[in-house]
Amino acid sequence: MNKVILIILLFCLLLSFTPLQSQTARPAILYDIRSLGMGGVGVASAKGAYSYIYNPALLTQERFTLSIPGLEAEIGQKFLDLLDFVVDNQENFRKLNKSSMYVSHEEKAEIIKDLRAGGAEFDNIWHRGKISPAIGIVFKNFAFSVYNISQFAGKIDVGIIVPKVEVQAINDLVFSFGYGRQINEKLAMGVGLKLINRNESPIIKLQVEEMSDMNEIIDEGLEDMEEQKKGYGFDIGAIYSLTPKLQVAAMAQDILGDVEDIATPFNFKLGMQYLYNQDLVLAADIEDFFNRDGDKFVNKIYLGGEYRYSVFRMRLGFGQGYPSVGLGLDFRIVKLDYAYFTRELADSPGSRGESYHRVGLGLGW
């Protein structure tokens, strides 16, 4: 078994020196609202029916778990601001419509100037929202789940002469399997497999002259989703108990994987969990340990904790240079959760962070 572990580690090290392809496919990952509230940690600390997505070795710590259809929704603050900008300018879009006959060229030029100035903060940055229904079950170290990740995004290209709005939608239906095994009293290992069905709309570009007909054009574009793409992802994880309270973990996410022959990026993560007592959990993660994407190191650090008091769950974290907060109510069968966190869109912290609100409703045992 030690030889197997050594081979896996050497394989991960070899992948770390393999150059990233110029084009990679978007990973199909179900992020957990508890982990997001804790700064994004999860390699050693994720729990529940979907913990194995963060690390399949965690299945050795799960009892029978059933999560009947739950739903999480996430929306970026900038996405809301973008929607407000579009709604607030509906009258301007109407005046710029090609069929508008009662607006002078001078007034149209002034409107375009104002739109370019107001849209500058959204220029060429995709702002996103997400809806993620899921169902999952864990039994005897095995896990199976089905989840759907529907993402919608928008941005403004202020352009040189005329601005335009761009929108896109991506839908992933994922069938996920996991298995974990206790190797000895200290070491546990696990494997995970994802089968991906992806539908992706073309990028719909709307000139300002078309914005008054925006809803109709977007509906037509989304109905014409591109042909379904097939993909897969294979993960390997491990957990080692240094003491009864302290665990360290490693996860090779998408050690193998692609969507329509375009590889998904390999991500080697390390994690740690410290059980201070039955009510307080502290955790830390480092993702992309070999720095294959070239980001600043601070972008890869995630710290967090959870304090439990009766049915209340209070979570704090720090991820990619930004704080996060999470709240939860756990009534055994019914779980309500909220998380507020920020993702860094650039390669260094504090450059281009976007804050998100995420709410979740879960049912299960």
Secondary structure in CASP SS format (residue, H / E / C, confidence):
PFRMAT SS
TARGET T0000
AUTHOR 0000-0000-0000
METHOD secondary structure of the structure
MODEL  1
M C 1.00
N H 1.00
K H 1.00
V H 1.00
I H 1.00
L H 1.00
I H 1.00
I H 1.00
L H 1.00
L H 1.00
F H 1.00
C H 1.00
L H 1.00
L H 1.00
L H 1.00
S H 1.00
F C 1.00
T C 1.00
P C 1.00
L C 1.00
Q C 1.00
S C 1.00
Q C 1.00
T C 1.00
A C 1.00
R C 1.00
P C 1.00
A C 1.00
I C 1.00
L C 1.00
Y C 1.00
D C 1.00
I H 1.00
R H 1.00
S H 1.00
L H 1.00
G H 1.00
M C 1.00
G C 1.00
G C 1.00
V C 1.00
G C 1.00
V C 1.00
A C 1.00
S C 1.00
A C 1.00
K C 1.00
G C 1.00
A C 1.00
Y C 1.00
S H 1.00
Y H 1.00
I H 1.00
Y C 1.00
N C 1.00
P H 1.00
A H 1.00
L H 1.00
L H 1.00
T H 1.00
Q H 1.00
E C 1.00
R C 1.00
F C 1.00
T E 1.00
L E 1.00
S E 1.00
I E 1.00
P E 1.00
G E 1.00
L E 1.00
E E 1.00
A E 1.00
E E 1.00
I E 1.00
G E 1.00
Q H 1.00
K H 1.00
F H 1.00
L H 1.00
D H 1.00
L H 1.00
L H 1.00
D H 1.00
F H 1.00
V H 1.00
V H 1.00
D H 1.00
N C 1.00
Q H 1.00
E H 1.00
N H 1.00
F H 1.00
R H 1.00
K H 1.00
L H 1.00
N C 1.00
K C 1.00
S C 1.00
S C 1.00
M C 1.00
Y C 1.00
V C 1.00
S C 1.00
H H 1.00
E H 1.00
E H 1.00
K H 1.00
A H 1.00
E H 1.00
I H 1.00
I H 1.00
K H 1.00
D H 1.00
L H 1.00
R H 1.00
A H 1.00
G H 1.00
G C 1.00
A H 1.00
E H 1.00
F H 1.00
D E 1.00
N C 1.00
I C 1.00
W C 1.00
H E 1.00
R E 1.00
G E 1.00
K E 1.00
I E 1.00
S E 1.00
P E 1.00
A E 1.00
I E 1.00
G E 1.00
I E 1.00
V E 1.00
F E 1.00
K C 1.00
N C 1.00
F E 1.00
A E 1.00
F E 1.00
S E 1.00
V E 1.00
Y E 1.00
N E 1.00
I E 1.00
S E 1.00
Q E 1.00
F E 1.00
A E 1.00
G E 1.00
K E 1.00
I E 1.00
D E 1.00
V C 1.00
G C 1.00
I C 1.00
I C 1.00
V C 1.00
P C 1.00
K E 1.00
V E 1.00
E E 1.00
V E 1.00
Q E 1.00
A E 1.00
I E 1.00
N E 1.00
D E 1.00
L E 1.00
V E 1.00
F E 1.00
S E 1.00
F E 1.00
G E 1.00
Y E 1.00
G E 1.00
R E 1.00
Q E 1.00
I C 1.00
N C 1.00
E C 1.00
K C 1.00
L E 1.00
A E 1.00
M E 1.00
G E 1.00
V E 1.00
G E 1.00
L E 1.00
K E 1.00
L E 1.00
I E 1.00
N E 1.00
R E 1.00
N E 1.00
E E 1.00
S C 1.00
P C 1.00
I C 1.00
I E 1.00
K E 1.00
L E 1.00
Q E 1.00
V H 1.00
E H 1.00
E H 1.00
M H 1.00
S H 1.00
D H 1.00
M H 1.00
N H 1.00
E H 1.00
I H 1.00
I H 1.00
D H 1.00
E H 1.00
G H 1.00
L H 1.00
E H 1.00
D C 1.00
M C 1.00
E C 1.00
E C 1.00
Q C 1.00
K E 1.00
K E 1.00
G E 1.00
Y E 1.00
G E 1.00
F E 1.00
D E 1.00
I E 1.00
G E 1.00
A E 1.00
I E 1.00
Y E 1.00
S E 1.00
L C 1.00
T C 1.00
P C 1.00
K C 1.00
L E 1.00
Q E 1.00
V E 1.00
A E 1.00
A E 1.00
M E 1.00
A E 1.00
Q E 1.00
D E 1.00
I E 1.00
L E 1.00
G E 1.00
D E 1.00
V E 1.00
E C 1.00
D C 1.00
I E 1.00
A E 1.00
T C 1.00
P C 1.00
F C 1.00
N E 1.00
F E 1.00
K E 1.00
L E 1.00
G E 1.00
M E 1.00
Q E 1.00
Y E 1.00
L E 1.00
Y C 1.00
N C 1.00
Q C 1.00
D C 1.00
L E 1.00
V E 1.00
L E 1.00
A E 1.00
A E 1.00
D E 1.00
I E 1.00
E C 1.00
D C 1.00
F C 1.00
F C 1.00
N C 1.00
R C 1.00
D C 1.00
G C 1.00
D C 1.00
K C 1.00
F H 1.00
V H 1.00
N H 1.00
K H 1.00
I E 1.00
Y E 1.00
L E 1.00
G E 1.00
G E 1.00
E E 1.00
Y E 1.00
R E 1.00
Y E 1.00
S C 1.00
V C 1.00
F E 1.00
R E 1.00
M E 1.00
R E 1.00
L E 1.00
G E 1.00
F E 1.00
G E 1.00
Q C 1.00
G C 1.00
Y E 1.00
P E 1.00
S E 1.00
V E 1.00
G E 1.00
L E 1.00
G E 1.00
L E 1.00
D E 1.00
F C 1.00
R C 1.00
I C 1.00
V E 1.00
K E 1.00
L E 1.00
D E 1.00
Y E 1.00
A E 1.00
Y E 1.00
F E 1.00
T E 1.00
R E 1.00
E E 1.00
L C 1.00
A C 1.00
D C 1.00
S C 1.00
P C 1.00
G C 1.00
S C 1.00
R C 1.00
G E 1.00
E E 1.00
S E 1.00
Y E 1.00
H E 1.00
R E 1.00
V E 1.00
G E 1.00
L E 1.00
G E 1.00
L E 1.00
G E 1.00
W C 1.00
END
